[in-house]
Amino acid sequence: MQKKWLAIVDIDQIHSYIFETDRLKEIAGASSLLDEINRNKIKELYEEIQQDGDKLLVNGGGITKAVFADCKRAKEFGCQAANLYPKHTYSATATWHMEEFQNGDI
């Protein structure tokens, strides 16, 4: 069986970031900013890195899961995706993890 790698990126303390203030405009803005990163920036990054055999499984709600046929691409994706949050928000952070599995396990 072929080995693959699952890369998972998860926003840290998403509720603390969104509800850091009690101002509705700021709450909506924080939520919108995270949504922009999730829906567009992460997807653009994936499309730049992905090759045949890779698949974006989940991307939304503060979590991204993608399968890569190559360990190096999985690591590159996880690291760069997690760095998008502090880069675009200055205070939100994300944690990423990569796990090797055999094709068919997921």
BANUFI-239994 format. One record per residue (C-alpha): residue in three letters; x negated, y, z negated; residue number from 1. Coordinates in pm, 1 decimal. Example, Ala and Ser with C-alpha at 12.3 -4.5 7.8 and 13.67 -1.06 7.14 Angstrom:
# residues 2
vexmar->ALA, x->-1230.0, y->-450.0, z->-780.0, pase->1
vexmar->SER, x->-1367.0, y->-106.0, z->-714.0, pase->2
# end
This chain:
# residues 106
vexmar->MET, x->0.0, y->0.0, z->0.0, pase->1
vexmar->GLN, x->-106.7, y->353.6, z->75.6, pase->2
vexmar->LYS, x->-197.7, y->586.4, z->-211.6, pase->3
vexmar->LYS, x->-29.6, y->925.0, z->-234.1, pase->4
vexmar->TRP, x->-35.6, y->1211.1, z->-482.1, pase->5
vexmar->LEU, x->257.7, y->1386.8, z->-645.0, pase->6
vexmar->ALA, x->190.6, y->1751.5, z->-729.2, pase->7
vexmar->ILE, x->427.1, y->1911.9, z->-980.9, pase->8
vexmar->VAL, x->432.3, y->2285.1, z->-1058.7, pase->9
vexmar->ASP, x->651.0, y->2408.0, z->-1345.7, pase->10
vexmar->ILE, x->701.5, y->2765.3, z->-1467.1, pase->11
vexmar->ASP, x->597.8, y->2801.1, z->-1831.8, pase->12
vexmar->GLN, x->860.0, y->2934.3, z->-2072.2, pase->13
vexmar->ILE, x->1090.8, y->3052.5, z->-1795.1, pase->14
vexmar->HIS, x->1361.1, y->3176.0, z->-2034.8, pase->15
vexmar->SER, x->1111.5, y->3378.4, z->-2237.8, pase->16
vexmar->TYR, x->990.8, y->3547.6, z->-1920.7, pase->17
vexmar->ILE, x->1338.0, y->3626.0, z->-1785.5, pase->18
vexmar->PHE, x->1489.9, y->3734.5, z->-2116.7, pase->19
vexmar->GLU, x->1185.8, y->3923.4, z->-2245.5, pase->20
vexmar->THR, x->1405.8, y->4233.1, z->-2245.0, pase->21
vexmar->ASP, x->1772.3, y->4302.3, z->-2312.1, pase->22
vexmar->ARG, x->1804.2, y->4531.7, z->-2009.3, pase->23
vexmar->LEU, x->2023.4, y->4372.2, z->-1745.2, pase->24
vexmar->LYS, x->1834.5, y->4526.7, z->-1451.3, pase->25
vexmar->GLU, x->1504.2, y->4391.6, z->-1580.0, pase->26
vexmar->ILE, x->1653.9, y->4046.5, z->-1642.8, pase->27
vexmar->ALA, x->1796.0, y->4039.9, z->-1289.7, pase->28
vexmar->GLY, x->1465.5, y->4164.7, z->-1149.2, pase->29
vexmar->ALA, x->1261.3, y->3901.0, z->-1331.2, pase->30
vexmar->SER, x->1497.1, y->3627.5, z->-1217.4, pase->31
vexmar->SER, x->1490.9, y->3756.5, z->-861.1, pase->32
vexmar->LEU, x->1112.3, y->3774.3, z->-859.7, pase->33
vexmar->LEU, x->1077.8, y->3412.0, z->-973.4, pase->34
vexmar->ASP, x->1335.9, y->3307.7, z->-714.8, pase->35
vexmar->GLU, x->1136.1, y->3484.5, z->-441.4, pase->36
vexmar->ILE, x->819.9, y->3301.1, z->-543.9, pase->37
vexmar->ASN, x->1002.3, y->2966.1, z->-561.5, pase->38
vexmar->ARG, x->1196.3, y->2991.1, z->-237.9, pase->39
vexmar->ASN, x->950.6, y->3176.4, z->-16.4, pase->40
vexmar->LYS, x->593.2, y->3196.1, z->-146.5, pase->41
vexmar->ILE, x->572.8, y->2831.9, z->-257.1, pase->42
vexmar->LYS, x->734.8, y->2714.7, z->66.3, pase->43
vexmar->GLU, x->493.7, y->2925.1, z->275.2, pase->44
vexmar->LEU, x->198.5, y->2783.5, z->81.7, pase->45
vexmar->TYR, x->326.1, y->2429.3, z->131.7, pase->46
vexmar->GLU, x->368.7, y->2486.3, z->505.5, pase->47
vexmar->GLU, x->9.5, y->2614.9, z->529.9, pase->48
vexmar->ILE, x->-134.6, y->2311.5, z->349.2, pase->49
vexmar->GLN, x->93.2, y->2024.8, z->453.4, pase->50
vexmar->GLN, x->4.7, y->1766.3, z->713.3, pase->51
vexmar->ASP, x->162.4, y->1444.4, z->839.5, pase->52
vexmar->GLY, x->261.3, y->1220.3, z->550.8, pase->53
vexmar->ASP, x->326.5, y->1508.8, z->308.4, pase->54
vexmar->LYS, x->672.5, y->1600.5, z->183.5, pase->55
vexmar->LEU, x->820.9, y->1883.3, z->-22.7, pase->56
vexmar->LEU, x->1066.9, y->1705.3, z->-252.8, pase->57
vexmar->VAL, x->1201.5, y->1979.1, z->-482.5, pase->58
vexmar->ASN, x->1153.8, y->2354.7, z->-479.9, pase->59
vexmar->GLY, x->1378.1, y->2562.3, z->-701.1, pase->60
vexmar->GLY, x->1485.6, y->2635.3, z->-1054.2, pase->61
vexmar->GLY, x->1128.3, y->2688.6, z->-1165.4, pase->62
vexmar->ILE, x->995.0, y->2351.5, z->-1057.1, pase->63
vexmar->THR, x->827.9, y->2228.4, z->-740.7, pase->64
vexmar->LYS, x->747.0, y->1868.2, z->-653.9, pase->65
vexmar->ALA, x->554.8, y->1772.9, z->-341.2, pase->66
vexmar->VAL, x->396.6, y->1450.9, z->-218.2, pase->67
vexmar->PHE, x->62.8, y->1459.2, z->-38.2, pase->68
vexmar->ALA, x->-120.3, y->1186.9, z->149.3, pase->69
vexmar->ASP, x->-451.8, y->1346.1, z->47.0, pase->70
vexmar->CYS, x->-579.6, y->1415.3, z->-304.2, pase->71
vexmar->LYS, x->-761.5, y->1732.0, z->-198.5, pase->72
vexmar->ARG, x->-446.6, y->1889.2, z->-48.0, pase->73
vexmar->ALA, x->-242.2, y->1799.3, z->-356.6, pase->74
vexmar->LYS, x->-499.3, y->1965.6, z->-581.9, pase->75
vexmar->GLU, x->-524.3, y->2271.5, z->-357.2, pase->76
vexmar->PHE, x->-145.1, y->2307.3, z->-349.1, pase->77
vexmar->GLY, x->-99.7, y->2268.5, z->-725.0, pase->78
vexmar->CYS, x->-371.7, y->2516.4, z->-812.6, pase->79
vexmar->GLN, x->-267.6, y->2779.2, z->-558.8, pase->80
vexmar->ALA, x->104.4, y->2742.1, z->-634.5, pase->81
vexmar->ALA, x->50.7, y->2787.1, z->-1009.4, pase->82
vexmar->ASN, x->-159.7, y->3097.4, z->-939.9, pase->83
vexmar->LEU, x->122.0, y->3261.4, z->-743.9, pase->84
vexmar->TYR, x->319.8, y->3333.9, z->-1063.3, pase->85
vexmar->PRO, x->66.3, y->3548.5, z->-1250.7, pase->86
vexmar->LYS, x->-39.2, y->3707.5, z->-921.6, pase->87
vexmar->HIS, x->311.6, y->3830.1, z->-840.0, pase->88
vexmar->THR, x->457.3, y->3881.8, z->-1189.2, pase->89
vexmar->TYR, x->152.5, y->3967.8, z->-1404.8, pase->90
vexmar->SER, x->297.0, y->3778.6, z->-1701.8, pase->91
vexmar->ALA, x->473.4, y->3461.0, z->-1584.6, pase->92
vexmar->THR, x->257.0, y->3151.8, z->-1572.0, pase->93
vexmar->ALA, x->295.2, y->2800.5, z->-1439.7, pase->94
vexmar->THR, x->141.8, y->2465.6, z->-1519.6, pase->95
vexmar->TRP, x->67.3, y->2204.0, z->-1258.9, pase->96
vexmar->HIS, x->-12.8, y->1835.4, z->-1267.8, pase->97
vexmar->MET, x->-106.8, y->1579.4, z->-1007.1, pase->98
vexmar->GLU, x->-39.0, y->1206.1, z->-1027.9, pase->99
vexmar->GLU, x->-156.7, y->928.4, z->-797.2, pase->100
vexmar->PHE, x->95.7, y->662.6, z->-698.6, pase->101
vexmar->GLN, x->144.2, y->385.9, z->-446.9, pase->102
vexmar->ASN, x->367.6, y->453.0, z->-149.3, pase->103
vexmar->GLY, x->710.3, y->322.9, z->-243.0, pase->104
vexmar->ASP, x->685.9, y->403.2, z->-616.9, pase->105
vexmar->ILE, x->883.6, y->724.6, z->-579.5, pase->106
# end
